Amino acid sequence: MKRSYRFDMYLGAVAEIVRRDTQHRWDANETAMFARQLEDIDAQLYRKLYPQLKGTLLFPVKMDIDPGAEQYTYRVMDYAGEASVIANYSDDLNRVDVQGFEVKSPLFGIGNAYGYSLQDLRASRMTGLGLDVERAMAAREVLARKHDTTIATGESTKNVFGALNNPYVSLVTPVTGAWVSGSATADQVVADLFKLERTIISESKGIEMPDTLLMPPSLYAYADTVRLSNTETSALEYFLKKSLGIKNVEQWYPLETAGAALATRCLAYTRDPGKVSALMPLEFNQSAPEARNLSFVINCDARTGGVIFRYPGSARYMDGC
């Protein structure tokens, strides 16, 4: 039968032998290395966890833009004129015409780099850890996070707006607000959510019908927990049941502080690529390794442009819930 031993139980005895031994020199590095040899190293590599990247899941991504472009432009057409009652043989009929304008949104580049030496490669091969692969994955992850941040809140230095701070999307004032701090009832929560949805419908004269609601996790948890009186139905469940168009509710952490004065913010919108798009001309590009003495540097870049609402009336914000 195979026996199991715990080597750490002998470390105290070893330390005492080392302390009493006056004929040999035991440096700190040597004793640390000895202890390291008795350590059981988990073969599994555990990576630090970060919030999930949800920007590209919540908003349609437009990638068919030339990476060489410095700005994205789309055209909006409208008509002018109206019909009127006419008499027989009228020759003064109202003229109608069409008019259009262009909307421009800047595009900009983001980038980073990683590198490794020849010795790094030798060491990673010996340990079985693909250090060069890990660094490449880290570089891509960092760029993906920058994409996600730009989708959420844009880039102020480039005058680019995100989905949560677009100046063309109007703000709806809640009926009650302050759900958590004010211990709002389920009826009050539902009333705020209905106002957000139906303001879009009424102010667009029924043209727009939002289908998605984004909420910060704290408000989502509250709306999904507080119950209608004498029922097991939560405020969120009731809202989804009675909503005219919203059937999808998502949590997104950046909404916790996206409102004015870092207040919470909710966003109702239509998840339609014709109405809203996240601009991403280039998701990720990795250049050829550049030799520098006994090491290599790999440059990585991407291009992004925030979020555009082609029909701002299809979306509304609500702060302070």
TAKAGI-V525573 format. One record per residue. N is the residue number from 1. RES is the residue in three letters. PHI is phi in whole degrees, 0 to 359 (none if undefined). PSI is psi as a letter, one per 20 degrees, with the letter a starting at -180 (NA if undefined). BURIAL is # if it has 16 or more other C-alpha atoms within 10 Angstrom, else .. Layout:
n: (N/N)
res: (RES/RES)
phi: (PHI/PHI)
psi: (PSI/PSI)
burial: (BURIAL/BURIAL)
This chain:
n: (1/2/3/4/5/6/7/8/9/10/11/12/13/14/15/16/17/18/19/20/21/22/23/24/25/26/27/28/29/30/31/32/33/34/35/36/37/38/39/40/41/42/43/44/45/46/47/48/49/50/51/52/53/54/55/56/57/58/59/60/61/62/63/64/65/66/67/68/69/70/71/72/73/74/75/76/77/78/79/80/81/82/83/84/85/86/87/88/89/90/91/92/93/94/95/96/97/98/99/100/101/102/103/104/105/106/107/108/109/110/111/112/113/114/115/116/117/118/119/120/121/122/123/124/125/126/127/128/129/130/131/132/133/134/135/136/137/138/139/140/141/142/143/144/145/146/147/148/149/150/151/152/153/154/155/156/157/158/159/160/161/162/163/164/165/166/167/168/169/170/171/172/173/174/175/176/177/178/179/180/181/182/183/184/185/186/187/188/189/190/191/192/193/194/195/196/197/198/199/200/201/202/203/204/205/206/207/208/209/210/211/212/213/214/215/216/217/218/219/220/221/222/223/224/225/226/227/228/229/230/231/232/233/234/235/236/237/238/239/240/241/242/243/244/245/246/247/248/249/250/251/252/253/254/255/256/257/258/259/260/261/262/263/264/265/266/267/268/269/270/271/272/273/274/275/276/277/278/279/280/281/282/283/284/285/286/287/288/289/290/291/292/293/294/295/296/297/298/299/300/301/302/303/304/305/306/307/308/309/310/311/312/313/314/315/316/317/318/319/320/321)
res: (MET/LYS/ARG/SER/TYR/ARG/PHE/ASP/MET/TYR/LEU/GLY/ALA/VAL/ALA/GLU/ILE/VAL/ARG/ARG/ASP/THR/GLN/HIS/ARG/TRP/ASP/ALA/ASN/GLU/THR/ALA/MET/PHE/ALA/ARG/GLN/LEU/GLU/ASP/ILE/ASP/ALA/GLN/LEU/TYR/ARG/LYS/LEU/TYR/PRO/GLN/LEU/LYS/GLY/THR/LEU/LEU/PHE/PRO/VAL/LYS/MET/ASP/ILE/ASP/PRO/GLY/ALA/GLU/GLN/TYR/THR/TYR/ARG/VAL/MET/ASP/TYR/ALA/GLY/GLU/ALA/SER/VAL/ILE/ALA/ASN/TYR/SER/ASP/ASP/LEU/ASN/ARG/VAL/ASP/VAL/GLN/GLY/PHE/GLU/VAL/LYS/SER/PRO/LEU/PHE/GLY/ILE/GLY/ASN/ALA/TYR/GLY/TYR/SER/LEU/GLN/ASP/LEU/ARG/ALA/SER/ARG/MET/THR/GLY/LEU/GLY/LEU/ASP/VAL/GLU/ARG/ALA/MET/ALA/ALA/ARG/GLU/VAL/LEU/ALA/ARG/LYS/HIS/ASP/THR/THR/ILE/ALA/THR/GLY/GLU/SER/THR/LYS/ASN/VAL/PHE/GLY/ALA/LEU/ASN/ASN/PRO/TYR/VAL/SER/LEU/VAL/THR/PRO/VAL/THR/GLY/ALA/TRP/VAL/SER/GLY/SER/ALA/THR/ALA/ASP/GLN/VAL/VAL/ALA/ASP/LEU/PHE/LYS/LEU/GLU/ARG/THR/ILE/ILE/SER/GLU/SER/LYS/GLY/ILE/GLU/MET/PRO/ASP/THR/LEU/LEU/MET/PRO/PRO/SER/LEU/TYR/ALA/TYR/ALA/ASP/THR/VAL/ARG/LEU/SER/ASN/THR/GLU/THR/SER/ALA/LEU/GLU/TYR/PHE/LEU/LYS/LYS/SER/LEU/GLY/ILE/LYS/ASN/VAL/GLU/GLN/TRP/TYR/PRO/LEU/GLU/THR/ALA/GLY/ALA/ALA/LEU/ALA/THR/ARG/CYS/LEU/ALA/TYR/THR/ARG/ASP/PRO/GLY/LYS/VAL/SER/ALA/LEU/MET/PRO/LEU/GLU/PHE/ASN/GLN/SER/ALA/PRO/GLU/ALA/ARG/ASN/LEU/SER/PHE/VAL/ILE/ASN/CYS/ASP/ALA/ARG/THR/GLY/GLY/VAL/ILE/PHE/ARG/TYR/PRO/GLY/SER/ALA/ARG/TYR/MET/ASP/GLY/CYS)
phi: (none/284/263/252/240/253/286/292/289/265/297/297/294/298/297/292/298/297/294/276/284/259/266/240/262/245/284/300/296/291/292/295/294/296/295/297/293/269/275/267/265/293/288/284/265/254/266/297/267/232/304/296/278/241/304/286/271/272/229/301/261/258/248/275/244/299/300/279/289/262/205/253/234/228/252/242/248/214/244/228/119/210/271/223/289/237/259/299/65/295/236/239/295/295/271/245/209/244/219/213/210/251/242/245/224/294/243/211/262/229/196/201/207/217/202/200/261/299/292/302/295/297/295/293/293/292/276/84/264/284/300/295/292/299/291/296/295/295/298/293/297/297/294/297/292/293/303/296/297/293/298/286/232/74/215/296/292/247/58/249/253/257/289/258/219/284/292/271/268/283/253/252/278/292/290/245/72/47/302/288/292/263/52/298/281/298/297/291/298/298/298/295/293/296/296/299/292/279/294/298/293/289/287/265/58/83/288/261/219/298/239/225/236/253/225/292/306/296/285/300/298/292/296/274/251/293/255/295/304/61/222/257/268/280/300/292/298/294/300/296/290/260/297/283/218/284/236/227/240/236/262/213/299/303/289/300/229/278/281/298/57/64/282/292/218/250/226/251/200/257/277/234/300/283/247/214/213/266/275/214/298/216/287/195/223/241/282/294/302/252/286/225/56/258/224/229/239/242/271/233/211/206/226/214/199/72/233/244/254/293/235/301/292/276/223/211/259/219/257/76/286)
psi: (p/p/q/p/q/o/h/h/i/i/h/g/g/g/h/h/g/h/h/i/o/i/i/q/p/n/r/h/h/g/h/h/h/g/h/h/h/j/p/o/p/p/h/p/p/o/q/p/q/r/q/p/o/i/g/i/h/h/p/p/p/o/i/l/p/p/i/i/q/i/q/p/p/q/q/p/q/r/q/q/r/q/q/r/p/q/r/p/k/q/j/l/q/p/q/q/r/q/q/r/r/q/p/q/p/q/q/r/q/q/r/a/q/r/r/q/r/h/h/g/g/g/g/h/h/g/i/j/o/n/g/h/g/g/h/g/h/g/g/h/g/g/h/h/h/h/g/g/h/h/h/g/j/b/o/h/i/j/l/p/q/a/h/i/k/p/i/i/p/r/p/p/p/q/g/f/a/l/g/g/h/j/l/q/r/h/h/h/g/g/h/g/h/h/g/g/g/i/g/g/g/g/i/j/k/j/g/q/n/q/i/p/p/p/q/q/h/g/h/g/g/g/h/i/g/p/q/q/p/k/r/j/p/r/h/g/g/g/g/h/h/i/q/h/h/o/j/o/p/q/q/p/h/i/i/h/k/i/r/p/k/k/r/q/p/q/p/p/r/p/m/p/i/i/h/q/q/p/p/n/h/o/g/p/p/o/r/q/p/o/p/o/d/k/r/q/p/o/p/q/r/r/q/r/k/b/p/p/o/h/n/h/i/i/q/q/q/p/q/k/NA)
burial: (././././././././././././././././././././././././././././././././././././././././././././././././././././#/#/#/#/./#/#/#/#/#/#/./././#/././././#/././././././././././././././././././././././././././././././././#/#/#/#/././#/./#/#/#/#/#/./././././././././././././#/#/././#/#/././#/#/././#/#/#/#/#/#/#/#/#/#/#/#/#/././././#/#/#/#/#/#/#/././#/./#/#/./#/#/./#/#/#/././././#/#/#/#/#/#/#/#/#/#/#/#/#/#/#/#/#/#/././././././#/#/#/#/#/#/#/#/#/#/#/#/#/./#/#/./#/#/#/#/././././#/#/#/#/#/#/#/#/././#/./#/#/././././#/#/#/#/#/#/#/#/#/././././#/#/#/#/#/#/#/#/./././#/#/#/#/#/#/#/#/#/#/./#/././././././././././#/#/#/#/#/#/#/#/#/#/#/#/#/#/./#/#/#/#/#/#/#/#/#/#)
